[in-house]
Amino acid sequence: MTSPVLAAISNDEASAAIAASLSELTSAPVTVIDGGFRVKETPDHWVDVVRMIYNWRVARTPKDAPMTHDRHWCFAGTGWKSLAIAVLAATEWDGGDFTDPPGWNKNGQTGEWREP
């Protein structure tokens, strides 16, 4: 059953409120994108956190191909704690080709899995 408070706000309003909370948490701007949140920008990429079926994913999105991710890592769980961990990791990560965000559970490039 949906709470009356949640029923009274739209998904857009809820997403904006979550983005505002994440911005406070990271002391950096977090914006809503389709399926998740945009956490930072590098000269050639955006760093996004997107919701998957079983986890949150930190994904690097090329600016010249915005419908794709060229690198990604999974953070186990779909709750608030997992979202916060993924957003903090994405904020800390430099977005580079030879580095990873800290704390991931699955490396999408290699398939390596770490226990949460």
N, C-alpha and C positions, 0 to 999 in steps of 0.2 A: 504494500500500500504506500502510495506517495504521500509525503507529508504536505500539509497545506502550504507551508513556506516554500518548498520546492515546486509545488504545483503553480504557485503564484508568479514564478519567474521563468523566463524563457531560457532555452539552452544557450542562446547568445549572451544573455545577461549572466547566466551561471558561469559560462566560459570566461567572460570578461572579469568576473569577480575572482575566479581561480587565477587568471593571469596576473591580476593585481596583487593577490597574495603571494604568488611566486616571485613577482618583481620585488616585493618587500623582503622575501626570504633571501634573494640573491643580490639585492642592491643593484640590480641591472634591469633594463626593460625586457619584459617578456610579453609577447603579443600572441593573440589567438590566430591559428591557421587551421585549415581544414584537417581535422583529425588530431590536432594537438596544439603545440605551442612553439613559436620561434624564439630561441633563446639568445642567439648571437649571430654576428655577421663577420665574415672574413672578406678579403678582397675578391675571392672567387666563389665563395660558398655561403650558405646559411647553415646554421646548426639548429636542428629542430628536435623536439621530443614529441613523438607520435604514439598514439594508443594502438596497441596490437590486441589480439584476442587474449593472450595470456600474460602480457607484459607491457612495459613502456620501452620504447626504442629511441636511443640517441642516433640521429641520422644526419649525415652531411649531404646537403642538397646543392648541386652545382647551379650557379646562377644562370648559366647558359642552357641548362636542361632542368627546369624547375619541377618537372613531373617525375623525377627519378632521385634515387639516393645512390651515391657512389661508395659510401662506407656507412656501416651501421653496427650498433651493439645493443643487446637486449639487457634489460634490468628486470629481474623476476618480480612478478606480482603486478596487480592493476590498481592497487589502493593508493591512498594519499601518500603513505610513506615511500612507496616505490616511485611515485611521481616526483616527490621532493628529492629523492636520491638521484634520479636520472637528471633532473633539471640542474641540481648542484654540480653533478659531474660534467654536464654539457657546458655549464658556465665556466668551470675550472679548465676544461680542455682547450688547447690552443687551436684545434681544428686542422692540425697538420696531417700530412700524408703518412708520416712515420711514427705517429703517436696515437694513443688511445685515451678515451675518457676514463677516469678512475672508477673502479667498483663494478664493472660490467659482469654479467653472468654468462653471456654468450657473445662470441665474436662472430659477426655475420660474414666476415671475409674468410675466416679459417674454419668455422664451425666449432672452435674450441668452447667447451662448457666448463664453468666453475660453479660450484655449489653456492647458493645464495647465503 
